[in-house]
Amino acid sequence: MDTVLTLERHLAELGPLLVGFSGGVDSAVLAVAAHRVYGDQEMLAVVGQSASLPATQASQVVALAREVGFPIRVVPTHELDDPRYVANPTERCLYCKVELWRRLNEVRDELGFAAIVDGTHVDDLGGHRPGYTAGVDAGVHSPFVALGWGKDTIRRIARTLGIPLWNAPSAPCLASRIRYGLPVTTRRLHQVDQAETFLRDHVGVAGDIRVRHLGSMARIETNPDQFERLDAAWPAITDAVVQLGFDGVERDPVGYRRGAMLPVLEVSR
């Protein structure tokens, strides 16, 4: 419980809080801890909802808030109206986060909260994370970065607090699956979402899943321990993916890894 108390004491120094809530374990820990500190009146979890949010994640967000009992508000975000975001450059996340934090700052000003916090942690800082800059510029506080904590510590806290998704795989926005330079559209986001939903619900794939949208082709990344399951269901997977509008599908021979779309960008140039 020492880490829980440390987190709660840190949050207590920030004043009434808005929590940028994605539905993942990182922001869930912040939401639960902030609720323990501030209660219903001085804490609010805010979710940005757009076509970039996986459907399963959107339902999990509301379900978790109801189960744990903290207040939540869903606000629409309009990153797809920004041509810089739609163009899908390598800094796409920057434009998405600019829109998200703009909306949350509006809510903060409306309700008179003191600060906005997000679930960024130290393990996030070493990779390609252009969206982090947007949070810094918008005055968003990252408690896990301030405390020097990474994913393992956060998962341990989540388990201690009894958060159901303490060991859930990460689930970044759907646009992260689309090859850089290929415009982000609602249709492409839905193709990815529906393909990943099929793999989880009908094939039974567990753990990290990414269906990379390469244009005409889809590429499936999972953890290597899921390869046998994928191969056994490959005819059904191919049919389902083609019905979604792809010309074909391939299984990545290496498996899931973060930042996999950057090498694809280099090859496509």
C-alpha positions in Angstrom: 0.0 0.0 0.0 3.0 2.3 0.2 2.8 3.2 -3.4 -0.9 3.8 -3.2 -0.4 6.3 -0.3 2.4 8.0 -2.2 0.2 8.5 -5.2 -2.7 9.7 -3.1 -0.5 12.2 -1.3 0.8 13.4 -4.6 -2.7 13.9 -6.0 -3.8 15.6 -2.9 -1.3 18.4 -3.5 -2.8 19.2 -6.9 -6.3 20.4 -5.9 -9.6 19.2 -7.4 -8.8 17.1 -10.4 -9.9 16.3 -13.9 -8.5 12.9 -15.0 -8.0 12.4 -18.7 -9.4 8.9 -18.8 -8.7 6.6 -21.8 -10.1 3.5 -20.3 -6.6 1.9 -20.0 -5.0 0.8 -16.7 -2.8 3.9 -16.3 -5.6 6.4 -16.3 -7.9 4.0 -14.4 -5.4 4.0 -11.5 -5.4 7.8 -11.5 -9.2 7.9 -11.6 -9.6 5.5 -8.7 -6.8 7.1 -6.6 -8.2 10.6 -7.3 -11.7 9.5 -6.3 -10.3 8.1 -3.0 -8.7 11.5 -2.3 -11.4 13.9 -3.5 -14.7 11.9 -3.7 -17.5 12.7 -6.1 -17.5 16.5 -5.8 -13.9 17.4 -6.5 -12.9 14.7 -9.0 -14.1 13.9 -12.5 -12.9 11.5 -15.1 -13.3 12.8 -18.7 -13.2 10.6 -21.8 -12.7 12.0 -25.3 -14.9 10.2 -27.7 -14.5 10.0 -31.4 -14.2 7.4 -34.2 -10.6 6.8 -33.0 -11.7 5.1 -29.8 -12.3 1.4 -30.1 -15.8 0.4 -29.4 -14.9 -2.2 -26.8 -12.8 0.4 -25.0 -15.6 2.9 -25.0 -17.9 0.4 -23.3 -15.2 -0.6 -20.8 -14.7 3.0 -19.8 -18.3 3.6 -18.7 -18.6 0.1 -17.2 -15.4 0.6 -15.0 -16.6 4.0 -13.8 -20.0 2.5 -12.8 -18.3 -0.5 -11.1 -15.8 1.5 -9.1 -18.2 4.5 -8.6 -16.3 7.5 -9.7 -18.0 10.3 -11.8 -17.4 10.3 -15.5 -18.2 12.6 -18.4 -17.8 11.8 -22.1 -17.0 14.7 -24.4 -16.8 14.6 -28.2 -13.5 15.4 -29.8 -13.1 16.5 -33.4 -9.6 15.5 -34.4 -10.9 14.2 -37.7 -11.8 17.9 -38.6 -8.1 18.8 -38.4 -6.4 18.2 -41.8 -3.1 17.9 -40.1 -4.4 14.9 -38.2 -6.1 13.4 -41.2 -2.9 13.6 -43.2 -1.5 11.1 -40.7 2.1 12.3 -40.4 4.4 10.8 -37.8 3.4 13.5 -35.4 -0.3 12.7 -35.8 -0.7 12.1 -32.1 0.3 15.7 -31.4 -2.7 17.0 -33.2 -5.0 14.5 -31.5 -3.8 15.5 -28.1 -4.0 19.2 -28.8 -7.7 18.7 -29.5 -8.2 16.4 -26.5 -6.6 18.8 -24.0 -8.4 21.8 -25.5 -11.7 20.1 -24.7 -10.6 19.0 -21.2 -9.4 22.6 -20.5 -12.9 23.8 -21.5 -14.4 21.4 -19.0 -11.9 22.4 -16.3 -12.7 26.1 -16.8 -16.5 25.4 -16.8 -16.4 23.4 -13.5 -13.6 25.2 -11.8 -11.2 22.3 -11.3 -7.6 23.1 -10.4 -5.7 20.7 -12.6 -5.8 18.0 -15.3 -3.8 14.8 -14.9 -3.0 12.0 -17.4 -1.6 8.5 -17.2 1.7 9.1 -19.0 4.5 7.2 -17.3 8.3 7.0 -17.6 8.2 4.0 -19.9 6.3 6.2 -22.4 9.0 8.8 -22.6 11.7 6.7 -24.5 9.7 6.0 -27.6 8.0 8.0 -30.3 5.4 10.0 -28.3 4.7 13.3 -30.0 1.5 13.6 -28.1 3.3 14.1 -24.8 4.4 17.6 -25.9 0.8 18.6 -26.3 0.0 17.7 -22.7 3.0 19.7 -21.5 2.0 22.7 -23.5 -1.6 22.5 -22.2 -0.5 22.4 -18.6 -1.4 18.7 -18.1 0.3 17.1 -15.1 1.6 13.5 -15.3 1.8 12.1 -11.8 3.5 8.9 -12.8 6.3 10.8 -14.6 6.7 13.1 -11.6 7.0 10.0 -9.3 9.3 8.2 -11.7 7.0 5.2 -12.1 6.6 2.9 -15.1 4.1 0.3 -16.2 5.0 -2.4 -13.8 4.5 -0.2 -10.8 1.2 1.0 -12.2 -0.1 -2.5 -12.7 0.9 -3.5 -9.2 -1.1 -0.5 -7.8 -4.1 -1.4 -10.0 -4.0 -5.0 -8.6 -3.8 -3.6 -5.1 -6.8 -1.4 -5.7 -8.8 -4.2 -7.2 -9.1 -2.6 -10.6 -10.4 -5.3 -12.9 -8.3 -4.4 -15.9 -5.0 -4.3 -14.0 -3.4 -6.8 -16.4 -5.3 -5.7 -19.6 -3.2 -5.1 -22.8 -2.6 -1.6 -23.9 -5.1 -0.2 -26.3 -4.0 3.0 -28.0 -6.3 4.8 -30.4 -7.3 3.1 -33.7 -5.4 5.7 -35.8 -2.2 4.2 -34.5 -2.9 1.2 -36.7 -3.0 3.1 -40.0 0.2 3.4 -42.0 1.7 6.9 -41.7 0.9 9.0 -44.7 -2.3 7.1 -45.4 -5.2 9.5 -44.5 -7.1 8.7 -41.4 -10.8 8.3 -42.3 -13.8 7.1 -40.3 -14.1 4.1 -42.7 -10.5 3.0 -42.1 -10.9 3.4 -38.3 -14.0 1.2 -38.4 -12.2 -1.4 -40.6 -9.5 -1.8 -38.0 -11.9 -1.8 -35.0 -14.1 -4.4 -36.6 -11.2 -6.6 -37.6 -9.7 -6.6 -34.1 -13.1 -7.2 -32.6 -13.5 -10.3 -34.8 -10.1 -11.6 -33.7 -11.0 -11.3 -30.0 -14.6 -12.3 -30.1 -14.7 -15.0 -32.8 -11.1 -16.3 -32.9 -10.4 -16.0 -29.3 -7.1 -14.2 -29.7 -5.8 -12.9 -26.3 -3.3 -10.2 -25.3 -2.1 -7.5 -27.5 -3.7 -7.3 -31.0 -3.0 -4.8 -33.7 -4.6 -4.9 -37.2 -2.3 -2.6 -39.2 -4.0 -0.8 -42.0 -1.6 -0.7 -44.9 -4.0 0.5 -47.5 -5.3 -2.4 -49.6 -3.8 -5.0 -47.2 -4.1 -5.7 -43.5 -1.4 -7.0 -41.3 -2.1 -8.8 -38.0 0.2 -8.5 -35.1 -0.3 -10.6 -31.9 1.9 -12.0 -29.3 3.8 -15.1 -30.7 1.9 -17.4 -28.3 -1.2 -16.6 -30.3 0.2 -17.6 -33.7 -1.1 -21.2 -33.6 -4.6 -19.9 -32.9 -4.4 -17.5 -35.8 -3.1 -20.1 -38.2 -5.9 -22.6 -37.3 -8.5 -20.0 -38.0 -6.8 -18.4 -41.0 -9.5 -19.1 -43.7 -12.2 -17.5 -41.5 -9.9 -14.6 -40.7 -9.2 -14.0 -44.4 -12.9 -14.1 -45.3 -13.8 -11.7 -42.5 -11.0 -9.2 -43.3 -11.8 -9.2 -47.0 -15.5 -8.6 -46.2 -14.4 -5.5 -44.4 -12.9 -4.1 -47.6 -9.3 -5.2 -47.6 -7.8 -7.1 -50.6 -6.0 -9.5 -48.3 -4.4 -10.1 -44.9 -1.0 -11.3 -43.6 0.3 -12.3 -40.3 3.3 -10.5 -39.1 6.0 -13.2 -38.5 7.7 -11.3 -35.7 4.6 -10.4 -33.7 3.3 -7.4 -31.8 5.8 -4.6 -30.9 5.4 -1.0 -30.2 6.3 1.5 -33.0 5.9 -1.1 -35.7 4.5 1.5 -38.1 7.7 3.6 -38.3 9.6 1.0 -40.3 6.6 0.6 -42.6 6.9 4.4 -43.3 10.5 4.0 -44.2 9.8 1.1 -46.6 6.9 3.0 -48.3 9.0 6.0 -49.1 
